[in-house]
Amino acid sequence: MLEKKEHQYEKAVLVGLVTQNQDEEKLTEYMDELEFLAYTAGATVDKRFTQKLSQPDSRTFVGSGKALEIKEYVKENEIGTVIFDDELSPSQLKNLERELEVKILDRTNLILDIFAQRAQTSYARTQVELAQYQYLLPRLTRMWTHLERQKGGIGMRGPGETEIETDRRIIRDRITLLKDKLKTIDKQMATQRNNRGKMVRVSLVGYTNVGKSTLMNALSKSEVFAENKLFATLDTTVRKVVIGNLPFLLTDTVGFIRKLPTQLVESFKSTLDEVREADLLIHVVDISHESFEDHIASVNQILQEIDAHQKPIIMVFNKIDAFAYEKKDEDDLTPSSRKNISLDEWKKTWMAKSKYPTVFISALTKENFPEMKKMIYDEVHRIHISRFPYNDFLFEYFDDEDN
């Protein structure tokens, strides 16, 4: 009997820059997220390299001295992968592979690789493959020769294995084929959406790993895959939910992220149609994350890009069970920071003045669930009676955990 092999994590180092547009605090946030992305993809981070530059070096992203420092470290510590926090140009990628003689990934390639791992359906795999080819096309001059011994692994799945002699025309033909395939599936999915009848459609949106799937499971009493990793959910899930005696359709979609690759936004447009065509959006936020305000801004930006920002929205601040803060001593005269703000204090800030209905919950412990369900019911009911004013008397709200 064969023994089950334990998953082997690749050793990697991260590289990021402090620039005129990105201070040290912001870089730390991005690097923390990049490390979580690397872990999700299957890597363990050995070290972080940072440098202050007014702007990225056009040749190697970092300065020549820092590039040499990274080269010496990866060689001495047998590091196989170097991951950069921003998207590298084709020439930067080529130069870095030549100088460092290891596998080079940028943030975009890393996210694409995670999507390649997570895609379960033919539709999702087609969308990811299209995004990968669009990323690959301008980078066909990459130096793959030194990677022949280490094919596979992060950033090397699917079209990432294309050899240097691959004809650009073949790649373009493949992109055209994938786009045609997606158009066909899009028509089928549009028909499916139309066949769902006139039920109110509600869509969960939010940053990746904020607990959307956990909330979906709690509301629909279904078993949607949920995991403490980025992009745990990639394929769209639709469930019928009943609150009180009012039914509606609830959709769980792919999570958003800062610096989301344009290739993914383009190829996943049809998946985002579930958001674009929804009647109501439930914007889920991880209140325990120190950068939750930035996450809100990133989600709002993407909603604007797909023309879904004018829809009715309910703000659901999740994970209050994990919220923690450092209470200052009364005689501590140092300036307060975000870490010193309690949950009650947060509720009195801009959140209290939000134009959207707002609730603070824990999808895990179901704390404040009755309040949230009543809020969802009121919004769905309002939309429903505007559509079917003659059957308003059929529905009433009652707080029953069995519903």
Residue pairs with C-beta under 8 A, 6 or more apart in sequence:
7 42
9 42
9 43
9 44
10 42
10 43
10 44
10 80
10 81
10 153
10 154
11 43
11 44
11 46
11 77
11 78
11 79
11 80
11 81
12 38
12 43
12 44
12 45
12 46
12 79
12 80
12 81
12 82
12 83
12 154
13 45
13 46
13 47
13 48
13 49
13 70
13 73
13 74
13 79
13 81
13 82
13 83
14 31
14 34
14 35
14 38
14 45
14 47
14 48
14 49
14 83
14 84
14 85
15 48
15 49
15 50
15 61
15 62
15 70
15 82
15 83
15 84
15 85
16 27
16 30
16 31
16 34
16 48
16 49
16 50
16 84
16 85
16 86
17 27
17 50
17 51
17 52
17 53
17 56
17 61
17 62
17 85
17 86
18 24
18 27
18 50
18 51
18 52
18 53
19 52
19 53
19 54
19 55
19 56
20 54
20 55
22 30
24 50
27 50
27 85
29 290
29 291
29 294
30 85
30 258
30 259
31 48
31 50
31 85
33 257
33 258
34 83
34 85
34 107
34 110
35 45
35 48
36 209
36 229
36 230
37 107
37 110
37 111
37 114
37 230
38 44
38 45
38 83
38 110
38 154
39 45
39 229
40 114
40 229
40 230
40 231
41 110
41 113
41 114
41 117
41 154
41 155
42 117
42 153
42 154
43 81
43 83
43 154
46 77
46 79
47 73
47 77
49 62
49 66
49 69
49 70
49 73
51 62
51 63
51 66
53 62
53 63
56 62
56 86
56 92
57 63
57 64
57 92
58 89
58 91
58 92
59 91
59 92
59 95
60 67
60 92
60 95
60 96
60 99
61 84
61 86
61 88
61 92
61 96
62 70
67 96
67 99
67 100
70 82
70 100
71 99
71 100
71 101
73 79
74 80
74 82
74 100
74 102
79 102
80 102
80 103
80 150
80 153
81 102
81 103
81 104
81 105
81 153
81 154
81 155
82 96
82 100
82 102
82 103
82 104
82 105
83 105
83 106
83 107
83 110
84 96
84 104
84 105
84 106
84 107
85 106
85 107
86 106
86 107
86 259
87 106
87 107
87 108
87 259
87 261
88 96
88 104
88 106
90 138
90 139
90 141
90 142
93 104
93 106
93 139
93 142
94 141
94 142
94 143
96 104
97 103
97 104
97 142
97 143
97 146
98 143
101 146
103 147
103 150
103 153
103 154
103 155
103 156
105 113
105 154
105 155
107 259
108 135
108 259
108 261
108 263
109 135
109 155
109 160
110 154
110 155
111 231
111 257
111 260
111 261
111 264
112 128
112 131
112 132
112 135
112 155
112 261
112 263
112 264
113 154
113 155
113 156
113 157
113 160
114 230
114 231
115 124
115 128
115 131
115 231
115 234
115 264
116 125
116 128
116 129
116 132
116 157
116 158
117 157
118 124
118 231
118 232
118 234
119 125
119 127
119 128
119 234
119 235
120 234
120 235
121 235
123 182
123 185
123 189
123 235
124 234
124 235
124 271
126 178
126 181
126 182
126 185
127 182
127 267
127 268
127 270
127 271
128 158
128 267
129 158
129 159
129 178
130 175
130 178
130 179
130 182
130 263
130 267
131 261
131 263
131 264
131 266
131 267
131 268
132 158
132 159
132 160
132 263
133 159
133 171
133 174
133 175
133 178
134 175
134 263
134 266
134 267
135 261
135 263
136 159
136 160
136 162
136 171
137 168
137 171
137 172
137 175
140 162
140 164
140 166
140 168
140 171
141 164
142 164
143 164
144 163
144 164
145 164
147 156
151 161
152 161
159 171
162 171
182 267
182 270
185 270
186 270
186 273
189 270
189 273
190 273
193 273
193 274
193 277
196 238
196 249
198 387
198 388
199 240
199 247
199 248
199 249
200 248
200 249
200 279
200 280
200 380
200 383
200 384
200 387
201 248
201 249
201 251
201 274
201 277
201 278
201 279
201 280
202 241
202 248
202 249
202 250
202 251
202 278
202 279
202 280
202 281
202 282
202 376
202 380
203 250
203 251
203 253
203 274
203 275
203 278
203 280
203 281
203 282
204 212
204 215
204 216
204 250
204 251
204 252
204 253
204 281
204 282
204 284
205 212
205 253
205 256
205 275
205 281
205 282
205 283
205 284
205 299
205 303
206 212
206 255
206 256
206 283
206 284
206 285
206 286
206 295
206 299
207 255
207 256
207 257
207 285
207 286
207 295
207 296
207 298
207 299
208 230
208 231
208 254
208 255
208 256
208 257
209 228
209 229
209 230
209 231
209 232
209 255
209 286
210 255
210 284
210 285
210 286
210 289
210 295
210 318
210 319
211 226
211 284
211 286
211 318
211 319
211 363
211 364
212 233
212 252
212 253
212 255
212 284
213 224
213 225
213 226
213 232
213 233
213 237
213 252
214 226
214 363
214 364
215 282
215 284
215 316
215 318
215 363
216 222
216 224
216 237
216 239
216 250
216 252
217 223
217 224
217 226
218 363
218 366
218 369
219 241
219 243
219 250
219 373
220 239
220 240
220 241
220 250
222 237
222 239
224 233
224 237
224 239
224 252
225 232
225 233
226 232
226 233
230 255
230 257
231 254
231 255
231 257
233 252
233 253
233 254
233 255
234 254
236 251
236 252
236 253
236 254
236 271
236 274
237 251
237 252
238 249
238 250
238 251
238 274
239 249
239 250
239 251
239 252
240 247
240 248
240 249
240 250
241 247
241 248
241 249
241 250
242 248
242 403
243 373
243 376
243 377
243 380
243 397
243 403
244 377
244 395
244 396
244 397
244 398
244 400
244 403
245 394
245 395
245 396
245 398
245 403
246 377
246 380
246 381
246 384
246 395
246 397
248 380
248 384
251 274
251 275
251 278
253 271
253 272
253 274
253 275
254 268
254 271
256 298
256 299
256 302
257 298
258 294
258 295
258 298
260 298
260 302
265 272
265 302
265 305
265 306
269 306
272 306
272 308
275 281
275 303
275 306
275 308
276 306
276 307
276 308
278 308
278 311
279 311
279 312
279 380
279 383
280 311
280 312
280 313
280 314
280 376
280 379
280 380
280 383
281 303
281 308
281 311
281 312
281 313
281 314
282 313
282 314
282 316
282 376
283 296
283 299
283 313
283 314
283 315
283 316
283 356
284 316
284 318
285 292
285 295
285 296
285 315
285 316
285 317
285 318
286 292
286 295
286 318
286 319
287 317
287 318
287 319
287 320
287 323
287 343
287 346
287 360
288 319
288 320
288 322
288 323
288 324
289 295
289 319
290 338
290 339
292 317
300 309
303 309
312 379
312 383
313 356
314 356
314 357
314 358
314 359
314 375
314 376
314 379
315 351
315 354
315 356
315 357
315 358
315 359
316 358
316 359
316 361
316 372
317 351
317 358
317 359
317 360
317 361
318 361
318 362
318 363
319 362
319 363
319 364
320 343
320 360
320 361
320 362
320 367
320 368
321 362
321 364
321 365
321 367
322 362
323 343
325 339
325 340
325 341
325 342
325 343
326 339
326 340
327 340
327 342
328 334
328 336
328 340
341 349
343 360
347 360
351 358
352 358
357 375
357 378
357 379
359 368
359 371
359 372
359 375
360 368
361 367
361 368
361 369
361 371
361 372
362 368
370 399
373 399
374 397
374 399
377 397
378 397
381 395
381 397
384 392
384 395
385 392
